[in-house]
Amino acid sequence: MDKIIRATAADGFVKMAVITARDTVERAREIHDCSPTAAAALGRTLCAASLLGEAMKEENASLTIRINGGGPIGSIVAVSDSEGYVRGTLGNPHVDPPRRGDGKLNVGAAVGQDGMLTVSRDIGLKEPYIGSTELRTGEIAEDLTAYLLESEQVPSACALGVLVDTDRSIRAAGGFIVQLMPGADEALIGLLEENIFMMDQLTTILDEDGTDAVFAQVLKGLEYHLVGEVPVGYRCCCSRERVAEALSCIEAEELQEMIDAGDTVEVNCQFCDASYAFTPEDLRALRRAADEKKEI
């Protein structure tokens, strides 16, 4: 089961969250028919969005991460609700550049470095809170670390990983964010940096040992306490009603042209594999309802 687990250490001055999300990323890979590199890029972004979204306190809040680095993968979008359930999409799911010299998937080459990482938080106010940072590497975790420091002034370390099996399915996926609270001892920074530098590869830990080992390696030398665990997953909020509402909002002339064509219109959700069909009679009903609404 995919989940987020949270812990505190050093009398609350260190907070850490770990996500394991193999099934979530596998669902995204299947929906978008991703290449291994595209699956890794989208999967890392989904994990990041889930970690940040689940940390939001406001009910019905949502968080969106957008990444566009000018690379061949195009834009990556991941949306999380306040429970950590996510959905996502990307421009080119089939891009798969040659691997890096160390044999790892070259996510940075697919994403590019000439662009921005943007985080939008919608908590029900008139306008969402939007923060952004220039991409450093396109590898996503390093870019998210920079965003948290620059836009939210929170010293953080982030790791994200997706392990793709030989059959292109997702073998392991997840990540962590560890943060220092105001007033934390400077020595904690050095300890955490050394632990993270010395730790095993994240996806190997998740695949072979699980989340407990992630906490143990990152927080080595500190007494820590688990403070919460929640399930997460891939969940799209699309519905026929929402699609109908969107269709009814297009220009009357354009809607009439669709009606006059006499064909059934199929609308596919960009985030999942759902498809909604609207017959000419369905479209006429939408047109009538829209006209009646304007008259009121």
N, C-alpha and C positions, 0 to 999 in steps of 0.2 A: 504494500500500500504506500502510495506517495504521501509524504508528510513534511511538515516543518516542525523542528524541535528547537526550543529556545533555552538558553542557559545564562546564568550570571556568574561572575567570579570576582575576586579581589574586592569583597565587600560591596559589590554592585557597581564598581567603577569600570568593569568590563562586561559588555553584553555581546552575546553571540547567538546567531541563528543558523541552523543547518537545514537545507532542503534536500530530500531525495526524490527524484522525479522521473524515474525511468518510464513509467507508463504514460505520464503526461507528454513527454517528448516523443515517445513512440507514436502516440495518437496524432500529434502534430506532423510527424514525418509521413504517416499514412495519408492524412488529409491532403497535404501539399505535394506528395510524391517527391520528397527531398532527396537530393544527393547526400552523401556523407558529410561534406563540408557545409552544405546549406542546413542540414539537420543539426549540426553542431552549433552553427551561428544562431539559428532560431531557438534551439534548445537552451543555450546559455541565456539568451534574452528572456525567455519565458521563466527560467529559474530566478533571474534577477527581479523581474516584475512581481513574481509570486512572493518573494522575500520582502520586498518593499511594500507591496499591497497589503499583505497580511498584518504588517506592523501598523497600519493606519487604524486609528481608534474610532473614527466616525462610521456609523452604520450606513450602508448603501453607498459608501465612497468607492471611487475607482481610481486606478493609477495606470498611466500609459507610458511606455518607454518607446521612443522612436529613435532609430539609428539610421543615418545615411552618411556613409563615408566616401561616396563617389565610386565605389567598387562595383564589379559586375553583378553582385547579388542584389543591388538596388536597395530600396528601403526595407527595414525590418520593423515591425510593429508588434508589441506585446501588451495586452491589457489584462489587468488583474482586478478582481473585486477585493473587498476588505476581508474576505475569508481566505484569500490566497489562491482562488480558482482562476485560471488563466485561459486566454485564447490568443492566437497570433497569426500573422501572415508575413509574407516577404515577396519582394519583387520577382526574383529569378530563383526558383527552388532547385533548378538543375545545374547551377554553376558548381564546378568542382575543380579548382585549380590544382596544379601539382603540389604534392606534400612538401613540407618544409624540410630543411636539411637534416633535422633530427627525427624525421619520419612522422611527425604529427600533422594533423589536418591543418591546412593553411587558412584559418578563418580570417586572419588579418588581411590577406591578399583578396579574399572574396568580398570583405566588407569595405576595405579601403581606409585611408586615414585622413582624407580631405573632406571633412564634414563635422557633424555634430551628433552628440547624444543628448536627447531631450527627455525630460521626465515631467509629465503633467499629472497633477493631483486634483481630482474633482471631488470636493467634499460637500457639494450641494449649494455653494455660493453662486453669485452671478457669473463670476469668472473663475476658471481653475487656476491653481498656482502652477507656474511653469518655470522650470530651471533647466539650464543646459550647460554643456561644456564641450570644448573642441576634442575631437577624438585624438588619442595618443597613438594607439597601436591597432585599433580595429579588432582586437582580441576580446573586447567587451568587458572582462573583469577589471582590467587595469583602467579602462575608461570610466567604469562605474565608480571605482575607488576615487578617481579624480573628481567626478561629479559630486560625490558625497562630501568631499573636503571643500570644494570651491563653492558649491551652491547651498549646501546645508551646514557647512562649518562643523562637520563631525569627522574627526580623525578615524579612518576606517581601513580595513583590509578586506579584500573580496577575492574569492576564487570561484570559478565556474567551470564546469567540465561536462562533456558528453563523450561517452565511449561507444563507438559504432562497431557492431560485430561484422564478421565477414559476409553475412547475408544482408547487410545494410540495416538490419534492425538495431534498435537501441539496446545496448547491453547494460549501461549505467548512465545516470545523469544526475546532476545536483550541483550544490555549491554552498558557500557559507559567506556570511558577513560578520566580522567581529569589529566592535566599536568601543572607543574609550569615552567615558563620560567626563564632563567638566570636573577638574580637581584631581584627576588620576595622576598617580606618581609617574614621573618620567621614566623610571626604571621599567615600568610595564611595557613601554613601547619597545625597548630593546629586547625584552624577553619574548614578546609576541612575534617580533620580526624574525628573531632567531628560530623560534619554533616553526614558523611558516616556511622559512627558507629550508629548514632541515626535514620537513615533513615529506612523506611519500607522495606520489602523484595522486591528486584528488580522486580521479575516476577509478584508480586501482584500489584505493581505500574503500570507496563506496561499493565497488564490485565484489571485493573479497572480504571486507571486515564490517562495513556498515557505518552508520552515523556515529555510534559510540566512539569508534576509533578516530573520527574526525575531531570530535571534542577533545579526546585524550591527547592528540598530537598538537593541536593548535594551543590548547590551554595547559600544556605540560608545565609542571612546576607551580600551578595554581590550584587551589581548591575551588571547585565549581559545583553549581547546583542546577539541575534541570528544573525549569519553571513552567513549561507548557509544551503541549504537543497537539497539533491540529492536522486533520487530513486535507490534502489539496489534490487538484486534478485539472484536466482540460475540460472546460465548460463554456459553451457558446450560449449567448442570450438571444439569439435570433429567433424569430417566430413568423408565422404567416401574417399575423396582425401587424407586426412592425414593418414588414415588407409592404403590406397593403397601404399602411400610413405613408411610407416613403413614396410609393407610386402616386398616391393621391395628391402629393405636394408638388409634382412636376407641373410644368406649364400646361394649361388646358389644351393648347393647340397640339403639343407633342403627344399628350395622352389620347387626343382624338385621332391623331395619325395612327397610333398603335391600334385603336379600335377599328378604324377603317381598313387596316391591313388584313383584318380577319383571322390573324394567327394567334395561337396560344403563346403567351409570353412566359419564358422561364427565367427566374431570377435566382442566381446562385450566391450563397453567402460567401464572403471573402475569407471568413475565419473558419468555416467548417464545411463539410460535404453535403449540407442540406440544400435542396433545390425546391423552389416554390413555383407552381404553374398557375397562371391566370388566364382564363379563357376570355374571348371578346366580351361575353356577358358579364364576367367578373369586372372587367375594365369599365364597362358601361355603368355598372353599379357604383364603382369608385368615382366616376365622373359625376354621376347624379348627386352622390353624397357631398362631393367637393363643392358643386354648384349650390346646393342647399345651404351649406355652411357659410358660403359667401353672402347669401341673401339675408341671413339672420342678423 
